[in-house]
Amino acid sequence: MLNLLAFMLRDLLRNRTVLAYAGLLLLLSTGLWWLDPAPERLALNLVNVTLLFVPLYTVIFTITYFHNSRDFTELLVVLPLPRRAVLLGQLGAVLLALSAALLVGLGLPLLLLAGSWRTLTLVLTGVGLTWVFVALSYALVLFVPEKIKSIGLGLVMWFALAVLYDGLVLALLYWFSDYPIEAFVVPVASLNPLDLARIVVLLQFDTAALMGYTGAVYQDFFGSHLGILVASTVLLIWVAVPLLVAVRRFKKMDL
């Protein structure tokens, strides 16, 4: 598995799409710094890039890469190699390549131009979301083998988590505003990795007051060390569960 991971990682680090991704993130980071050279505002301006563009690119690239390397995967499967090693080697290479591109394109300029605990949290959140959406995309593509359909469903998944879920939560909070909802606010946020990441990042920039009543609840919980630990654990669960599903599916499916 490690040999396969190293081979595919070397190939991915030379991939033009991955290099273009790192270059685009670097261009956005330095461009925003040139327009407004204030460390705090630079990091805040890059929040939407981290929370929206990074997951979107990750979904499209992961699904496309799986389909483009399908012939190579079939060749590996017929060799005397455990299927789990084949999948984990391939998936690990994608995880590390996209994480490296994010760290070079977004993390390096952020830490150099606006280095602080807040910017470090933003970078780590971006890496965490990369891992989450790689795992979700691999699980999806193994159940939906058609390329066009899997890309379409991947975009629907991203749109649902990035846009529709927030609208649904806001509607529920409005409808039940007359009832004590403190006990449900945190679990509802944990059901969406993007929502959870957004809350953790924005709380680092003291924007809880802009979230109204729910912001105070988020601040009390996620503003503590326990809250950060819980959020990190939930994101790891969002990686582990799709990964286990993907491994079980890959062992049984016919390529």
For each residue, the residues with C-beta under 8 A, 3 or more apart:
1: 4 5 82 84 85 86 88 89 92
2: 5 6 89
3: 6 7 89
4: 1 7 8 76 81 85 86 89 90 93
5: 1 2 8 9 88 89 90 92 93 96
6: 2 3 9 10
7: 3 4 10 11
8: 4 5 11 12 89 90 93
9: 5 6 12 13 92 93 96 97
10: 6 7 13 14
11: 7 8 14 15 93
12: 8 9 15 18 65 93 94 97
13: 9 10 18 97 100
14: 10 11 19
15: 11 12 18 19 97
16: 19 20
17: 20 21 61
18: 12 13 15 21 22 61 97 98 101
19: 14 15 16 22 23 101
20: 16 17 23 24
21: 17 18 24 25 57 61 98 101 105
22: 18 19 25 26 100 101 102 104 105
23: 19 20 26 27 105
24: 20 21 27 28 105
25: 21 22 28 29 49 101 102 104 105 106
26: 22 23 29 30 104 105 106 108 109
27: 23 24 30 31
28: 24 25 31 32 46 49 106
29: 25 26 32 33 42 46 105 106 109 110 113
30: 26 27 33 34 109
31: 27 28 34 35
32: 28 29 35 36 42 45 46
33: 29 30 36 37 42 109 113 114
34: 30 31 37
35: 31 32
36: 32 33 41 42 45
37: 33 34 42 113
38: 41 42
39: 42 43 113 114 115 116 119
40: 43 44 114 118 205
41: 36 38 44 45
42: 29 32 33 36 37 38 39 45 46 110 113 114
43: 39 40 46 47 110 114 116 118 119 122 205
44: 40 41 47 205
45: 32 36 41 42 48 49
46: 28 29 32 42 43 49 50 106 110 122
47: 43 44 50 51 122 198 201 202 205
48: 45 51 52 53
49: 25 28 45 46 52 53 54 106
50: 46 47 53 54 106 122 125 126 129 201
51: 47 48 54 55 125 129 162 194 197 198 201
52: 48 49 55 56 162
53: 48 49 50 56 57
54: 49 50 51 57 58 102 106 126 129 130
55: 51 52 58 59 129 130 132 133 158 161 162 194
56: 52 53 59 60 155 158 162
57: 21 53 54 60 61
58: 54 55 61 62 98 129 130 133 134 137
59: 55 56 62 63 133 136 137 154 155 157 158
60: 56 57 63 64 151 154 155
61: 17 18 21 57 58 64 65 94 98
62: 58 59 65 66 94 98 133 134 137 138 141
63: 59 60 66 67 137 140 141 147 150 151 154
64: 60 61 67 68 147 151
65: 12 61 62 68 69 94
66: 62 63 69 70 73 90 137 138 141
67: 63 64 70 141 147 150
68: 64 65
69: 65 66 72 73 90
70: 66 67 73 74 255
71: 74 75
72: 69 75 76
73: 66 69 70 76 77 86 90 255
74: 70 71 77 78 255
75: 71 72 78 79
76: 4 72 73 79 81 86
77: 73 74 81 83 86 255
78: 74 75
79: 75 76
80:
81: 4 76 77 85 86
82: 1 85 86
83: 77 86 87 250 251
84: 1 87 88 247 250 251
85: 1 4 81 82 88 89
86: 1 4 73 76 77 81 82 83 89 90 250
87: 83 84 90 91 138 246 247 250
88: 1 5 84 85 91 92 247
89: 1 2 3 4 5 8 85 86 92 93
90: 4 5 8 66 69 73 86 87 93 94
91: 87 88 94 95 134 135 138 243 246
92: 1 5 9 88 89 95 96
93: 4 5 8 9 11 12 89 90 96 97
94: 12 61 62 65 90 91 97 98 134 138
95: 91 92 98 99 130 131 134
96: 5 9 92 93 99 100
97: 9 12 13 15 18 93 94 100 101
98: 18 21 58 61 62 94 95 101 102 130 134
99: 95 96 102 103 127 130 131
100: 13 22 96 97 103 104
101: 18 19 21 22 25 97 98 104 105
102: 22 25 54 98 99 105 106 107 123 126 127 130
103: 99 100 106 107 108 123 127
104: 22 25 26 100 101 107 108
105: 21 22 23 24 25 26 29 101 102 108 109
106: 25 26 28 29 46 49 50 54 102 103 109 110 123 126
107: 102 103 104 110 111 123 126 127
108: 26 103 104 105 111 112
109: 26 29 30 33 105 106 112 113
110: 29 42 43 46 106 107 113 114 115 119 122 123
111: 107 108 114 115 119 120 123
112: 108 109 115
113: 29 33 37 39 42 109 110
114: 33 39 40 42 43 110 111 119
115: 39 110 111 112 119 120
116: 39 43 119 120
117: 120 121 204
118: 40 43 121 122 204 205
119: 39 43 110 111 114 115 116 122 123
120: 111 115 116 117 123 124
121: 117 118 124 125 200 201 204
122: 43 46 47 50 110 118 119 125 126 201 204
123: 102 103 106 107 110 111 119 120 126 127
124: 120 121 127 128
125: 50 51 121 122 128 129 197 200 201
126: 50 54 102 106 107 122 123 129 130
127: 99 102 103 107 123 124 130 131
128: 124 125 131 132 193 197 232 235 239
129: 50 51 54 55 58 125 126 132 133 193 194 197 235
130: 54 55 58 95 98 99 102 126 127 133 134
131: 95 99 127 128 134 135 235 239
132: 55 128 129 135 136 193 235 238 239 242
133: 55 58 59 62 129 130 136 137 158
134: 58 62 91 94 95 98 130 131 137 138
135: 91 131 132 138 139 238 239 240 241 242 243 246
136: 59 132 133 139 140 157 238 242
137: 58 59 62 63 66 133 134 140 141 154
138: 62 66 87 91 94 134 135 141 142 242 243 246
139: 135 136 142 143 242 243 245 246 249
140: 63 136 137 143 144 150 153 154 157
141: 62 63 66 67 137 138 144 145 150 154
142: 138 139 145 246 249 250 253
143: 139 140 249
144: 140 141 149 150 153
145: 141 142 150
146: 149 150
147: 63 64 67 150 151
148: 151 152
149: 144 146 152 153
150: 63 67 140 141 144 145 146 147 153 154
151: 60 63 64 147 148 154 155
152: 148 149 155 156
153: 140 144 149 150 156 157
154: 59 60 63 137 140 141 150 151 157 158
155: 56 59 60 151 152 158 159
156: 152 153 159 160
157: 59 136 140 153 154 160 161
158: 55 56 59 133 154 155 161 162
159: 155 156 162 163 164
160: 156 157 163 164 165
161: 55 157 158 164 165 192 193 194 195
162: 51 52 55 56 158 159 165 166 194
163: 159 160 166 167
164: 159 160 161 167 168
165: 160 161 162 168 169 191 192 194 195
166: 162 163 169 170 195
167: 163 164 170 171
168: 164 165 171 172
169: 165 166 172 173 188 189 195
170: 166 167 173 174
171: 167 168 174 175
172: 168 169 175 176 188
173: 169 170 176 177 181 185 214
174: 170 171 177
175: 171 172
176: 172 173 179 181
177: 173 174 181
178:
179: 176
180: 183
181: 173 176 177 184 185
182: 185 217
183: 180 186 187
184: 181 187 188
185: 173 181 182 188 189 214 217 218
186: 183 189 190 217 218 221 222
187: 183 184 190 191
188: 169 172 184 185 191
189: 169 185 186 192 195 196 199 218
190: 186 187 196 230 231 234
191: 165 187 188 195
192: 161 165 189 195 196
193: 128 129 132 161 196 197 234 235 238
194: 51 55 129 161 162 165 197 198
195: 161 165 166 169 189 191 192 198 199
196: 189 190 192 193 199 200 231 234 235
197: 51 125 128 129 193 194 200 201 231 235
198: 47 51 194 195 201 202
199: 189 195 196 202 203 218 222 231
200: 121 125 196 197 203 204 222 228 231
201: 47 50 51 121 122 125 197 198 204 205
202: 47 198 199 205 207 208 211
203: 199 200 206 207 208 218 219 222 223
204: 117 118 121 122 200 201
205: 40 43 44 47 118 201 202
206: 203 209
207: 202 203 210 211 215
208: 202 203 211 215 216 218 219 223
209: 206 215
210: 207 215
211: 202 207 208 214 215 216 218
212: 215 216
213: 216 217
214: 173 185 211 217 218
215: 207 208 209 210 211 212 218 219
216: 208 211 212 213 219 220
217: 182 185 186 213 214 220 221
218: 185 186 189 199 203 208 211 214 215 221 222 223
219: 203 208 215 216 222 223
220: 216 217 223 224
221: 186 217 218 224 226 227 230
222: 186 199 200 203 218 219 227 228 230 231
223: 203 208 218 219 220 227
224: 220 221 227 228
225: 228 229
226: 221 229 230
227: 221 222 223 224 230 231
228: 200 222 224 225 231 232
229: 225 226 232 233
230: 190 221 222 226 227 233 234
231: 190 196 197 199 200 222 227 228 234 235
232: 128 228 229 235 236
233: 229 230 236 237
234: 190 193 196 230 231 237 238
235: 128 129 131 132 193 196 197 231 232 238 239
236: 232 233 239 240
237: 233 234 240 241
238: 132 135 136 193 234 235 241 242
239: 128 131 132 135 235 236 242 243
240: 135 236 237 243 244
241: 135 237 238 244 245
242: 132 135 136 138 139 238 239 245 246
243: 91 135 138 139 239 240 246 247
244: 240 241 247 248
245: 139 241 242 248 249
246: 87 91 135 138 139 142 242 243 249 250
247: 84 87 88 243 244 250 251
248: 244 245 251 252
249: 139 142 143 245 246 252 253
250: 83 84 86 87 142 246 247 253
251: 83 84 247 248
252: 248 249
253: 142 249 250
254:
255: 70 73 74 77
